[in-house]
Amino acid sequence: MKWLLFVYKVPSDSSTARVTIWRKVKRIGALYLQQSVCIVPYMEKFLKEVEDLKKEVKGFGGDFKSFEVVALEEEVEKDLIEQFNRQRREEYSEVIEQCEEFFKEIEKEVSRKNFTFAELEENEDELSKLYRWFKKVAERDVFNCEMRVKAEELLKKASEEFEKFSAMVYEKNKEEEEF
């Protein structure tokens, strides 16, 4: 398998540059091998993102080098894939945790009979946020982490729970309109 290894250096006097680049590396889904030394699978989507990162690093007055490499040992490659999947497991765990919080919120509003349009909008926004977050993680999940399925199932359940809540809000407001 081919990989894209990249090394960057940003000016040490700019915490903005360091944080900005660190966040971008995390957003790409790259794996840090050491400080400022990262690797991603050699894939079209990563090539563009790494090229964009290079421009950003250079824009801060930094230095950037990238190399196409091949893992020479099967064990090294297995380890890299496992590390990528470990990162995705952490991210999917966060999505799953937030899905559980979403269920608690819906349950709380139902028990309080808080069937307002404002509450409906708030929960719709939260559900949309969960889907956007999941999509970002899934885009980085190039090795099909096993937790993806569970996250997808919980998102589907969250959509179903939201639809039930939505129906309750509609019914409650329909009744009030009739009076």
C-alpha positions as CSV (number, residue, x, y, z in Angstrom):
1,M,0.0,0.0,0.0
2,K,1.2,3.5,-0.8
3,W,1.2,6.3,1.8
4,L,1.7,10.0,1.8
5,L,4.1,11.1,4.5
6,F,4.4,14.8,5.2
7,V,6.5,16.9,7.5
8,Y,5.8,20.5,8.4
9,K,7.3,23.3,10.5
10,V,5.5,26.5,11.3
11,P,7.1,29.6,13.0
12,S,7.4,28.9,16.7
13,D,6.3,32.4,17.7
14,S,2.9,31.9,16.2
15,S,0.5,29.9,18.4
16,T,-2.3,30.8,15.8
17,A,-0.3,29.0,13.1
18,R,0.4,25.9,15.2
19,V,-3.2,25.5,16.4
20,T,-4.6,26.2,12.9
21,I,-2.4,23.6,11.3
22,W,-2.9,21.1,14.0
23,R,-6.7,21.4,13.6
24,K,-6.4,21.1,9.9
25,V,-4.3,17.9,10.2
26,K,-6.9,16.5,12.6
27,R,-9.7,17.5,10.2
28,I,-8.0,15.7,7.4
29,G,-7.7,12.6,9.5
30,A,-3.9,12.3,9.3
31,L,-2.0,10.2,11.8
32,Y,0.8,11.9,13.7
33,L,3.8,9.7,13.8
34,Q,5.8,12.3,15.7
35,Q,5.5,16.0,16.3
36,S,4.9,17.6,12.9
37,V,5.4,14.3,11.0
38,C,2.1,12.8,9.6
39,I,0.9,10.2,7.3
40,V,-2.2,9.4,5.3
41,P,-3.1,6.7,2.8
42,Y,-2.1,7.7,-0.7
43,M,-5.6,8.5,-2.0
44,E,-6.9,11.2,-4.3
45,K,-9.0,12.9,-1.5
46,F,-5.9,13.1,0.8
47,L,-3.6,14.4,-2.0
48,K,-5.8,17.5,-2.4
49,E,-6.2,18.1,1.3
50,V,-2.5,17.7,1.9
51,E,-1.8,20.1,-0.9
52,D,-4.2,22.7,0.7
53,L,-2.4,22.1,4.0
54,K,1.0,22.8,2.3
55,K,-0.3,26.1,1.0
56,E,-1.6,27.0,4.5
57,V,1.7,26.1,6.2
58,K,3.7,28.1,3.6
59,G,1.2,31.0,4.1
60,F,2.2,31.1,7.7
61,G,5.9,31.3,6.6
62,G,6.5,27.7,7.4
63,D,8.1,24.7,5.6
64,F,6.4,21.7,4.2
65,K,7.7,18.5,2.6
66,S,5.7,15.5,1.4
67,F,6.8,12.0,0.3
68,E,5.2,9.1,-1.3
69,V,6.2,6.0,0.7
70,V,5.4,2.3,0.8
71,A,5.3,0.4,4.1
72,L,8.0,-2.1,3.6
73,E,6.9,-4.4,6.4
74,E,3.5,-5.9,6.7
75,E,3.5,-5.4,10.5
76,V,4.2,-1.7,10.0
77,E,1.3,-1.3,7.7
78,K,-1.1,-3.2,10.0
79,D,0.0,-1.0,12.8
80,L,-0.7,2.2,10.8
81,I,-4.2,0.9,9.8
82,E,-4.9,0.0,13.4
83,Q,-3.8,3.5,14.6
84,F,-6.1,5.1,11.9
85,N,-9.0,2.9,13.1
86,R,-8.2,3.8,16.7
87,Q,-8.7,7.5,15.9
88,R,-11.9,6.8,14.1
89,R,-13.2,4.7,17.1
90,E,-12.6,7.7,19.3
91,E,-14.5,9.9,16.9
92,Y,-17.4,7.5,16.4
93,S,-17.5,7.0,20.2
94,E,-18.1,10.8,20.6
95,V,-20.9,10.7,17.9
96,I,-22.5,7.7,19.7
97,E,-22.3,9.5,23.1
98,Q,-24.0,12.6,21.6
99,C,-26.7,10.4,20.1
100,E,-27.3,9.0,23.6
101,E,-27.6,12.6,24.8
102,F,-30.0,13.4,22.0
103,F,-32.2,10.5,23.2
104,K,-32.2,11.8,26.7
105,E,-33.2,15.2,25.6
106,I,-36.1,13.9,23.5
107,E,-37.2,11.7,26.5
108,K,-37.0,14.7,28.8
109,E,-39.1,16.9,26.6
110,V,-41.7,14.2,26.1
111,S,-41.9,13.6,29.9
112,R,-42.4,17.3,30.4
113,K,-44.9,17.5,27.6
114,N,-42.8,20.3,26.1
115,F,-44.2,20.1,22.6
116,T,-43.3,23.5,21.3
117,F,-42.1,24.5,17.9
118,A,-39.0,26.1,19.5
119,E,-38.1,22.7,21.1
120,L,-38.7,21.0,17.8
121,E,-36.4,23.3,16.0
122,E,-33.7,22.9,18.6
123,N,-33.8,19.2,18.4
124,E,-33.8,19.3,14.6
125,D,-30.7,21.4,14.7
126,E,-29.0,18.9,17.1
127,L,-29.9,16.0,14.8
128,S,-28.5,17.9,11.8
129,K,-25.3,18.6,13.7
130,L,-25.0,14.9,14.5
131,Y,-25.4,14.0,10.9
132,R,-22.8,16.5,9.8
133,W,-20.4,15.3,12.4
134,F,-20.9,11.7,11.4
135,K,-20.3,12.6,7.8
136,K,-17.0,14.2,8.6
137,V,-15.8,11.2,10.6
138,A,-17.0,8.8,7.9
139,E,-15.1,10.7,5.2
140,R,-11.9,10.1,7.3
141,D,-12.8,6.4,7.8
142,V,-10.9,4.9,4.9
143,F,-10.3,1.6,6.6
144,N,-14.0,0.9,7.6
145,C,-13.8,1.1,11.3
146,E,-16.2,-1.4,12.9
147,M,-17.9,1.3,15.0
148,R,-19.2,3.1,12.0
149,V,-22.2,0.6,11.8
150,K,-23.2,1.3,15.4
151,A,-23.0,5.1,14.9
152,E,-25.1,4.8,11.7
153,E,-27.7,2.7,13.6
154,L,-28.0,5.2,16.4
155,L,-28.3,8.1,13.9
156,K,-31.2,6.2,12.2
157,K,-32.8,5.7,15.6
158,A,-32.3,9.4,16.5
159,S,-34.1,10.3,13.2
160,E,-36.9,7.9,14.2
161,E,-37.2,9.4,17.7
162,F,-37.2,12.9,16.2
163,E,-40.0,12.0,13.8
164,K,-42.1,10.7,16.7
165,F,-41.4,13.8,18.7
166,S,-42.2,15.9,15.7
167,A,-45.6,14.2,15.3
168,M,-46.3,14.9,19.0
169,V,-45.5,18.5,18.6
170,Y,-47.7,18.7,15.5
171,E,-50.6,17.0,17.3
172,K,-50.3,19.2,20.4
173,N,-50.3,22.4,18.3
174,K,-53.1,21.2,16.0
175,E,-55.3,20.7,19.1
176,E,-54.4,24.2,20.3
177,E,-55.3,25.7,16.9
178,E,-58.7,24.1,17.0
179,F,-59.7,26.0,20.1
